[in-house]
């Protein structure tokens, strides 16, 4: 993980003074756990969870709020302020500050959407198929969330059909029994008519 953290810290800032790193993937693919470990390796980098930005009424239609509350202030070198959503009470809470930092991680389904990619220093994709990810998520959340998951899966399918993230990922993250393997992603394609290349050197293991 330290090798990946060092690589990310060496990237050029992408959003004002911030190196904004997106961690995307299907729901249940392990984004939050990976983001927490990567944040620790990045000297305690802040993590913005898109679960705090989305809501029951806007599972994926939250781009405008994220841009105005987070991306635009960070781009000016200012602290962002966003209102985290409470999924139990179904309302937004008091504003939470997010000061600019050398590295900030954004994790959640849709973190690599087209509207955000111009502001990203790197896009990471959790390489786990949708069906397996959703099964893990359903098992984690239990029977009481069954109806929510039924609606979520369909919404996620529609989102990625219209606005896929994986083809633009700089790195693919595979979870193994003893850590993570990080591989070059599809974004290393040289041009629109070029085959995907995998760079030089061995993959990082963290």
N, C-alpha and C positions, 0 to 999 in steps of 0.2 A: 504493500500500500504506500510506503514511503516513496518508492520509485515513481508511482503515478502522481503522488502529491507534488513531488519535485518537478515533474514534467508540467503540471498545471500551473505551478507558481512561476514557471519560466515563460508562460504565454504572455503575449501583449494584452494590456487591458482592452476590454471590449465594450464596456458600458461606463463611460466616464473613467474613473480610476480603478474600476472593478473588473476582475476577470470573472465573468459570469459563466458558471458551469452548469449545464442542464443534465439531469439524470432522468431519462424517460424509459418507458417500457409498459407492458400490460399491467393492469391492476393485479396485485398478488405476486409480482415477479421479484420482489425483494429490494425495491428502490430505497425505501426508508432505512432499512438496516444498512445497506451499502453506503448510503449518504452519510449516516452517522459515523461509520468507521472512517470514511474518507475525510470527513470534517475534522475528526480528531487528528488525522495524519497531516492535515493542512493547518496545524496550529490553532485548532478550534474555530475553523471557518464557520460563519453563520449558515444555517440551512433554512431556506424558505420552502415550506411544504405546501403544495398546491391544494391539498385538502383544506387549508385555511383560506384559500381564495375561491374555490368552487363552492357551490351550494346546491340544495335540492332543486332549486328552480333553474340553476345555471351549472349543470354538470360540466359543460365544456364552453359555454358562452361567456367566459370571464375575461377574455383578452383585453377589452377596454379598461376594465378596472385594474388589471395587473400593470398595464402600460402606464396608466395615469398615477397609480398609487406607488408603484415600485420602480419600474424601468426608467421613467422620465426623471424622477428626482435623483436616482443613482447616476444617471447619465450627466447630470449637472454637478455631480460631486456632493450632493446633499443627502441627508438621511431620508429614507423612505418611511412612510407611515401607512399601514394597511390594517383593515378591520378583519380579524380572523373569524371565520364562520364556526358556530357551534352546531354540530350535526344533531345533537340531542334536543336542544331548545329551538332549533331551526331559526336562529337569528344571528346577526353579526355582533361581535363583541366590541369593546373599546379599542381604539387604535393601538397598534403595536409598532414600535420603532425598529427600523432596520438600517443602521448606519453603514456607510460605504466601508468596505474592507478589501484587502488585496484579492481575496477569493471569496465568492459567495456561491453556494450551491442552491439550485432550484430543482426540487425533485417532485415528480408526480406525472400522472398520465397526461400527455400533451405538452410537457415542458419543452419539447423540441419542435413545436408548431411553427409554421412559416412566419407568423408575425413576430416571433421572438428570436428566430435564428440570426437576424442581423445584429442582435445585441449580445450574442453568445461568443465566448472565447473557445468553447468546446462543447460538443454534444455527445453524451454517453448513452448507450442503449443497453438495457438489461436483456441479455439474449436468452429468453425463455418463452416458448410458444404460448399463445393466448390461452388455449384450453388448459394447459398445465398451470399457468399462472392463476386463472380464474378458479380452478379447483382448489388451489392453495388458499386463495382469498376466501372462498366460501367456507372452507374448513376452519380457517382462523376466526371468522366472524360468527359462525354458528347459524342455527336454524332460524333465529329471530330476524336475521338479515336476508333471508332467502328472497323475498319479494324485491328488496332493493337491488340485490345482485342480478336478478333477472332483468330489471330495467337497465342497470348499469352496463351489462355485457352488450346489450343491443346499442346503447348510446356510444360505447367505446368502439364497437365495430364501425358505426357510421362515421365517427370522428376520424379514425385512421384511414378509412376508405377515401375520405375527402382531403385529409391533411396528414399524410404519413410522416413519421419521424425517422424510422429506421434507415431509409435510403440516404439520409443526410448525416448519419451518426459518424463522428470522428473515431470513436472507439466502441467496441462491443465488450460487454462485461459478462463473463460466464461464472456462475457460482459453482464451486466444487466442494468436496467434502472437507478440504483443508484450505479454505480461502477462496480467492477469486483469480481468474485468468482474464487478462485484458488484451484484446486483439484489435488490430486495425479494422476500422469500419468502412462501410460503403462510400463515405465521403472522400476517401482517398482516390476515387475515380478521377483520372486525369482530365477527362472532358466528357461531353454528353455521348460521344460515340466510342469512348474508350472502355476497355475491360477494367474491372476492379483490380487494383493492385494491393498488395499487402505490405509494402514497405520493406525495409531492410532490418535485419536483426531479429532476435527471438521475441516472442510475446512476453509481456510483463506478467509476473505472478505475484499476487499480494494477498 
